[in-house]
Amino acid sequence: MVEETAPMSGGCMCGAVRYETTGETFGVTHCHCHSCRKHNGAPVVTLAGYKADQVTFSGDQRSFYESSPGVGRAFCATCGTPLTWEGDGGDLGPILEFHISTFDNPDALVPSSHAFYPERIQWFDVDDSLPRYEGFSEDSPILCHGPADHGPADQDSPPD
């Protein structure tokens, strides 16, 4: 018998919107896409994905912004905390990807890759050896492992 992963809970900053997930995440990824960065105002966003039937919400209803056809980005209408990316997960069906910092215990969710790496802010990179993908990991080849060697900032720096 396979032991089920313990439920994980989280919510917005003010506590009005709460959620609980059951089972294992299908992935934890650093996303560098322009839309995720805009939604959070951050140079990179880390998301933990679950099938819709693994998630229950309580408290206030979450609000949505449709960032593209079929994609909802949920947030708390009271405090503004960005909560999820929600849409069609292909073979997985409907999915929700939670911003890991909204979990009560985000340390339990360890990233395994970077998505949309070419869209990253050129002066920002994460110092890890995880694979970097052009798009979603299941749809694109690995571009590299670890940070870029040289970016625009490196090219403009004076020699040592």
RODO-2510 file (C-alpha; in nm, 4 decimals, decimal comma):
residues 160
     n   res          X          Y          Z
     1     m     0,0000     0,0000     0,0000
     2     v     0,1312     0,3458    -0,0945
     3     e     0,1256     0,5951     0,1907
     4     e    -0,0541     0,9160     0,0996
     5     t     0,1282     1,2450     0,1489
     6     a     0,0058     1,4452     0,4486
     7     p    -0,2367     1,7265     0,3641
     8     m    -0,0817     2,0698     0,3263
     9     s    -0,2593     2,3918     0,4102
    10     g    -0,2120     2,7561     0,3331
    11     g    -0,3832     3,0817     0,2566
    12     c    -0,3591     3,4504     0,1965
    13     m    -0,1862     3,7075     0,4141
    14     c    -0,5015     3,8181     0,5999
    15     g    -0,6352     3,4622     0,6421
    16     a    -0,9631     3,5254     0,4609
    17     v    -0,8941     3,2596     0,1939
    18     r    -0,7637     2,9224     0,3131
    19     y    -0,6914     2,5994     0,1251
    20     e    -0,5852     2,2420     0,1843
    21     t    -0,4223     2,0010    -0,0595
    22     t    -0,4205     1,6220    -0,0414
    23     g    -0,1846     1,3792    -0,2060
    24     e     0,1398     1,4554    -0,3767
    25     t     0,2122     1,7580    -0,5930
    26     f     0,2742     1,6856    -0,9616
    27     g     0,5628     1,9311    -0,9572
    28     v     0,7313     2,2258    -0,7898
    29     t     0,8881     2,4690    -1,0347
    30     h     1,0529     2,8100    -1,0431
    31     c     0,8679     2,9979    -1,3193
    32     h     1,0385     3,2874    -1,4971
    33     c     0,7568     3,3698    -1,7433
    34     h     0,6562     3,7317    -1,7870
    35     s     0,2950     3,6674    -1,6752
    36     c     0,3902     3,5010    -1,3456
    37     r     0,6419     3,7745    -1,2705
    38     k     0,3826     4,0452    -1,3428
    39     h     0,1183     3,8701    -1,1307
    40     n     0,3523     3,8649    -0,8300
    41     g     0,5801     4,1620    -0,8829
    42     a     0,8772     3,9309    -0,8319
    43     p     1,1767     3,8291    -1,0446
    44     v     1,0778     3,4601    -1,0218
    45     v     0,7782     3,2685    -0,8859
    46     t     0,7851     2,9203    -0,7339
    47     l     0,4711     2,7133    -0,7882
    48     a     0,3497     2,3775    -0,6526
    49     g     0,0979     2,2052    -0,8793
    50     y    -0,2015     1,9916    -0,7846
    51     k    -0,4952     1,8423    -0,9721
    52     a    -0,8150     2,0335    -0,8982
    53     d    -0,9688     1,7358    -0,7173
    54     q    -0,6798     1,7425    -0,4648
    55     v    -0,7721     2,0903    -0,3392
    56     t    -1,0406     2,2323    -0,1098
    57     f    -1,0912     2,5975    -0,0183
    58     s    -1,2503     2,7535     0,2875
    59     g    -1,3230     3,1046     0,4086
    60     d    -1,3833     3,3785     0,1537
    61     q    -1,4154     3,3055    -0,2163
    62     r    -1,1008     3,3780    -0,4120
    63     s    -1,1136     3,6414    -0,6852
    64     f    -0,9858     3,5768    -1,0383
    65     y    -0,8109     3,7618    -1,3140
    66     e    -0,8228     3,5867    -1,6534
    67     s    -0,4672     3,6497    -1,7757
    68     s    -0,5230     3,4605    -2,1017
    69     p    -0,8079     3,2467    -2,2406
    70     g    -0,8690     2,9560    -2,0025
    71     v    -0,6148     3,0737    -1,7429
    72     g    -0,7279     3,2180    -1,4115
    73     r    -0,4970     3,3762    -1,1596
    74     a    -0,6619     3,3704    -0,8171
    75     f    -0,6010     3,6199    -0,5405
    76     c    -0,7597     3,7362    -0,2158
    77     a    -0,9973     4,0288    -0,2727
    78     t    -0,9311     4,1559     0,0820
    79     c    -0,5507     4,1650     0,1078
    80     g    -0,4501     4,1089    -0,2577
    81     t    -0,2293     3,8035    -0,1986
    82     p    -0,1674     3,6155    -0,5272
    83     l    -0,2656     3,2518    -0,4651
    84     t    -0,2817     3,0388    -0,7801
    85     w    -0,2446     2,9854    -1,1502
    86     e    -0,5445     2,7746    -1,2627
    87     g    -0,6131     2,6127    -1,5969
    88     d    -0,6131     2,3024    -1,8131
    89     g    -0,3333     2,0612    -1,7284
    90     g    -0,3760     1,8480    -2,0425
    91     d    -0,3702     1,4804    -1,9417
    92     l    -0,3906     1,5843    -1,5740
    93     g    -0,7208     1,7675    -1,6264
    94     p    -0,7903     2,0941    -1,4435
    95     i    -0,4957     2,2028    -1,2282
    96     l    -0,4082     2,4627    -0,9679
    97     e    -0,0529     2,5806    -0,9146
    98     f    -0,0067     2,7484    -0,5773
    99     h     0,2531     3,0116    -0,4973
   100     i     0,4582     2,8172    -0,2433
   101     s     0,4965     3,1125    -0,0082
   102     t     0,1207     3,0937     0,0593
   103     f     0,1630     2,7466     0,2160
   104     d     0,1895     2,7281     0,5942
   105     n     0,5012     2,5096     0,5510
   106     p     0,6662     2,6072     0,2207
   107     d     0,9914     2,4333     0,3230
   108     a     0,8218     2,0998     0,2486
   109     l     0,7961     2,1898    -0,1217
   110     v     1,1349     2,1621    -0,2905
   111     p     1,1640     2,2839    -0,6530
   112     s     1,2929     2,0433    -0,9183
   113     s     1,3239     2,2691    -1,2257
   114     h     1,2982     2,6134    -1,3842
   115     a     1,0338     2,6905    -1,6495
   116     f     1,0446     2,9627    -1,9180
   117     y     1,4099     3,0283    -1,8403
   118     p     1,4699     3,2430    -2,1523
   119     e     1,2078     3,4898    -2,0205
   120     r     1,3969     3,5495    -1,6956
   121     i     1,5126     3,8950    -1,5985
   122     q     1,8650     3,8881    -1,7349
   123     w     2,0346     4,0191    -1,4201
   124     f     1,8580     3,7627    -1,1984
   125     d     1,9341     3,3928    -1,1649
   126     v     1,9006     3,1280    -0,8972
   127     d     2,2229     2,9593    -0,7880
   128     d     2,1182     2,5946    -0,8085
   129     s     2,1951     2,3051    -1,0403
   130     l     1,8335     2,2388    -1,1443
   131     p     1,7464     2,1942    -1,5110
   132     r     1,6303     2,5035    -1,6984
   133     y     1,3618     2,4606    -1,9672
   134     e     1,2519     2,6830    -2,2523
   135     g     0,8878     2,6335    -2,1512
   136     f     0,7144     2,3733    -1,9393
   137     s     0,9411     2,0799    -1,8510
   138     e     0,7133     1,8243    -2,0171
   139     d     0,7008     2,0231    -2,3430
   140     s     1,0549     2,1451    -2,4029
   141     p     1,4177     2,0339    -2,3954
   142     i     1,6578     2,1175    -2,1150
   143     l     1,8525     2,4332    -2,2016
   144     c     2,1129     2,3959    -1,9265
   145     h     2,1705     2,2974    -1,5653
   146     g     2,2597     2,5771    -1,3259
   147     p     2,2743     2,9511    -1,3797
   148     a     2,3696     3,1173    -1,7048
   149     d     2,7447     3,1778    -1,7293
   150     h     2,7174     3,5245    -1,8757
   151     g     2,4336     3,7718    -1,8991
   152     p     2,4078     4,1298    -2,0136
   153     a     2,5390     4,2547    -1,6782
   154     d     2,8541     4,0437    -1,7203
   155     q     2,9168     4,1841    -2,0680
   156     d     2,9028     4,5434    -1,9433
   157     s     3,1238     4,4883    -1,6396
   158     p     3,4767     4,6247    -1,6551
   159     p     3,7560     4,3650    -1,6583
   160     d     3,9169     4,2763    -1,3245
***
